[in-house]
Structure formats: C-alpha cells, structure tokens
Amino acid sequence: QAQLVESGGGLVQPGGSLRLSCTVSGRTIRLWRMAWYRLAPGKQRELVADVSMSGTPNYADSVKGRFTVSRDNAKNMVYLEMASLKPEDTAVYYCNFPNSLDSWGQGTQVTVSS
C-alpha cells in the first residue's frame, strides 16, 4: 500500500498560479499512469489530469490549457502546475494511481478567491 502526500496548495487570487507536488512512497510510480483529482464541496471527486508512464498528459476540458501535469520517476513524484486559476478550481487536490487506486492521501487545499 502506497503513501501519497500532496503539498503546495494555498489561497490564491483569480488569475494566479500554484504548483502542487505529490510524494509517493511504498510504490514505484514509473510502472503506473498517475493522476491528479480534486474534490470540491457538494461535488463528486473529479479527475483533473493524468500522465502516462512515458509522460504523455491528458486533461479534463475544464483545465485544458491552464494546468500542466508532469512526473519525476527518479524522485517518485508527480506535479501539477496550475495557472490562470479560477474560483471554480477551489477544491482539495489529490494524486493517485488511476488504473489501480491506492488509499487516498490527505490532499492539499486550493482556494481561489479575491
């Protein structure tokens, strides 16, 4: 069972940027597609972006062109660069293995507000 630790969230104004990090232990990410999810109040958990073993990204339409997902297999970490943030991006963000979900981490809160 992996341990997933997300960090980098915070309070940012609309139009601002944040970089989220996910540190994974107990499981080697290079063998797996990795993904970022978010959970907003009153909504279901949503897959925001994923990145293949070879580094090919995919994005939800709501974040395409604004978010960039990447991975560092040597460090066993996954990143999410978020730009042009909107209030509707406010949520707790999580990383996980989309093809073989592990236990969820505590997530990192992103709040976009003026």
Salt bridges, closest charged atoms under 4 A:
GLU46 OE1 - ARG38 NE 2.83
ASP50 OD1 - ARG33 NH1 2.60
ASP61 OD1 - LYS64 NZ 3.12
GLU81 OE2 - ARG19 NE 2.99
ASP89 OD1 - ARG38 NH1 2.92
ASP89 OD2 - ARG66 NH1 2.74
ASP102 OD2 - ARG27 NH1 2.94
